[in-house]
Structure formats: C-alpha cells, structure tokens
Amino acid sequence: MSELPALPVTFRPGRTRAVLLTSGAVIFVVITTVAMLLEHIGPGERMSFVLTAALLFAVLAQLGRVKVVADESGVTVVNIASRRRLAWAEIVQVNLRPGDPWVFLNLSDGTSLPALGIQPGIAKQRAIADARTLRALAEDRSLRDPGQRQG
C-alpha cells in the first residue's frame, strides 16, 4: 500500500449495514401497518405488534452497528454486544484468511479478537482492501513506536 489514509478512519460493512437497516425499517412498517389494519384486535394487541416490530428493528440495528475505528492512539473495535479499545502496540497481526467471516486481530496477550466491522460478506473486495489498510496502519504504527510493542 503506497499511501495510508488520514486518521481517524472508520471501517464498516456499508452494504450489509444498509441491508440490515432497510430490512428493519420495512419489517417495522409492514408489521405496524398490519396491526393497524386488523379490525378484530384490541389496543393492547396492536401495541404488542408494534413493540415486536420495534424489537426486530432494534436487533437488526444492533447487528448493523459493527465497526472498526482507527485513530492516532489506537483502534476501537465495536462488535454486536461489545466495544474494545486497543492501543496500536497491542495489535500484533491483522488477519483475513480465505473463508474467514471477518477480520481477526491477533493481540500481544496471545488472544485473538474478531473485528466484525471488516467482513467479506456482500463486499468481498472492499473487505480485503480494508483489511490491508488496517494491517498497513498497524505495521506503520509499530515501526513508529517499536519500544511500545509488547510480546
């Protein structure tokens, strides 16, 4: 990679996110419309339809929130139910092997952290490019501060 992007940079599966949020909105509208059109149900049942639709939308929105944000001091990985902040020195390797559902970050403590914000699902070439960019950023940061690298 010849030139690194300006920081901060956010990696997220844009198409997947668009599909999830659009689907969630459509599901919410359809279920709510059906609830309003049904004549033989009471207000409590209508409300249960609307709340179910809202819950489905919330689940899909939660799935769509995944991202990886790289800035000068490190990386923030936002997965479905967790958020983790990493210093650049903690990232030993950025992996996206053929068949992997998303990027994995090998960390200096010997563990591996999935980074769902870069996933080859719908946009494989984009995910490969994003993984290469994140790898280049991690390598660049480790060369700048080799004394901070653990492991």
C-alpha positions as CSV (number, residue, x, y, z in Angstrom):
1,M,0.0,0.0,0.0
2,S,1.6,3.3,-1.1
3,E,-0.3,5.8,1.0
4,L,-2.1,5.4,4.3
5,P,-5.4,7.1,4.9
6,A,-5.7,10.1,7.1
7,L,-6.8,9.2,10.7
8,P,-9.3,8.8,12.1
9,V,-10.7,6.2,9.6
10,T,-13.8,4.0,10.2
11,F,-14.2,0.6,8.6
12,R,-17.7,-0.8,8.5
13,P,-19.6,-3.2,6.2
14,G,-21.6,-0.5,4.4
15,R,-23.7,-2.7,2.2
16,T,-24.5,-5.1,4.9
17,R,-25.5,-2.2,7.2
18,A,-27.7,-0.7,4.6
19,V,-29.5,-4.1,4.0
20,L,-30.0,-4.6,7.8
21,L,-31.3,-1.1,8.4
22,T,-33.5,-1.1,5.3
23,S,-34.9,-4.5,6.2
24,G,-35.5,-3.4,9.8
25,A,-37.4,-0.4,8.6
26,V,-39.5,-2.3,6.1
27,I,-40.3,-5.0,8.7
28,F,-41.3,-2.3,11.2
29,V,-43.6,-0.6,8.7
30,V,-45.2,-3.8,7.5
31,I,-45.9,-5.2,10.9
32,T,-47.2,-1.9,12.2
33,T,-49.5,-1.5,9.2
34,V,-50.8,-5.0,9.6
35,A,-51.5,-4.3,13.3
36,M,-53.5,-1.1,12.4
37,L,-55.5,-2.8,9.6
38,L,-56.6,-5.8,11.7
39,E,-60.1,-4.9,12.8
40,H,-60.7,-7.6,15.4
41,I,-57.8,-6.9,17.8
42,G,-57.7,-4.6,20.7
43,P,-55.3,-1.7,21.5
44,G,-53.1,-4.0,23.7
45,E,-52.7,-6.5,20.9
46,R,-51.9,-3.7,18.4
47,M,-49.3,-2.4,20.8
48,S,-47.8,-5.9,21.1
49,F,-47.4,-6.0,17.3
50,V,-45.8,-2.5,17.3
51,L,-43.4,-3.5,20.1
52,T,-42.5,-6.7,18.4
53,A,-41.7,-4.8,15.2
54,A,-39.6,-2.3,17.2
55,L,-37.7,-5.1,18.8
56,L,-37.0,-6.7,15.5
57,F,-35.8,-3.4,14.2
58,A,-33.6,-2.9,17.3
59,V,-32.0,-6.3,16.8
60,L,-31.2,-5.6,13.1
61,A,-29.8,-2.1,14.0
62,Q,-27.6,-3.7,16.7
63,L,-26.2,-6.1,14.1
64,G,-25.6,-3.2,11.8
65,R,-23.6,-1.2,14.4
66,V,-20.3,-3.1,14.0
67,K,-17.3,-1.1,13.0
68,V,-13.6,-0.6,13.5
69,V,-12.3,2.9,14.1
70,A,-8.6,3.6,13.8
71,D,-7.1,6.8,15.1
72,E,-3.7,8.1,16.1
73,S,-3.7,6.3,19.5
74,G,-5.2,3.0,18.5
75,V,-8.2,1.1,17.4
76,T,-11.7,0.8,18.7
77,V,-13.5,-2.4,17.8
78,V,-17.3,-2.3,18.1
79,N,-18.9,-5.7,17.7
80,I,-22.5,-6.8,18.2
81,A,-22.5,-6.8,22.0
82,S,-19.1,-5.4,22.9
83,R,-16.7,-2.5,22.4
84,R,-13.0,-2.7,23.0
85,R,-10.3,-0.1,22.8
86,L,-6.8,-1.3,21.8
87,A,-3.5,0.6,21.7
88,W,-1.6,0.1,18.4
89,A,1.1,-1.8,20.4
90,E,-1.5,-4.4,21.4
91,I,-2.1,-5.4,17.7
92,V,0.4,-8.0,16.6
93,Q,-1.3,-9.1,13.4
94,V,-4.4,-8.3,11.3
95,N,-5.8,-11.5,9.6
96,L,-8.4,-12.1,6.9
97,R,-7.8,-15.5,5.6
98,P,-9.9,-17.1,2.8
99,G,-13.2,-18.4,4.3
100,D,-13.0,-16.1,7.4
101,P,-16.3,-14.4,8.2
102,W,-14.5,-11.3,9.3
103,V,-11.1,-9.9,10.3
104,F,-9.3,-11.3,13.4
105,L,-6.8,-9.2,15.3
106,N,-4.0,-11.2,17.0
107,L,-3.1,-9.4,20.2
108,S,0.1,-9.1,22.2
109,D,-1.5,-11.0,25.1
110,G,-1.8,-14.1,22.9
111,T,-5.6,-13.8,22.3
112,S,-7.4,-13.1,19.1
113,L,-10.2,-10.5,18.8
114,P,-12.8,-10.7,16.0
115,A,-13.4,-7.3,14.3
116,L,-16.8,-7.7,12.7
117,G,-16.5,-4.2,11.1
118,I,-14.5,-5.7,8.3
119,Q,-16.3,-8.7,6.8
120,P,-16.3,-10.0,3.3
121,G,-20.0,-11.0,3.2
122,I,-21.6,-8.8,0.5
123,A,-18.5,-6.7,-0.5
124,K,-15.5,-9.1,-0.5
125,Q,-13.1,-6.9,-2.4
126,R,-13.9,-3.9,-0.1
127,A,-13.2,-6.1,3.0
128,I,-9.9,-7.3,1.6
129,A,-8.9,-3.7,0.9
130,D,-10.0,-2.5,4.3
131,A,-8.1,-5.4,6.0
132,R,-4.9,-4.5,4.0
133,T,-5.3,-0.8,5.1
134,L,-5.8,-1.7,8.7
135,R,-2.8,-4.1,8.5
136,A,-0.6,-1.3,7.0
137,L,-1.7,1.1,9.7
138,A,-0.8,-1.4,12.4
139,E,2.5,-2.1,10.8
140,D,3.2,1.7,10.4
141,R,2.4,2.4,14.0
142,S,4.5,-0.4,15.3
143,L,7.5,0.9,13.3
144,R,6.9,4.4,14.7
145,D,6.9,3.2,18.4
146,P,8.8,-0.1,18.5
147,G,9.5,0.3,22.2
148,Q,5.8,0.2,23.0
149,R,5.3,-3.1,21.2
150,Q,4.7,-6.0,23.6
151,G,5.1,-9.6,23.1
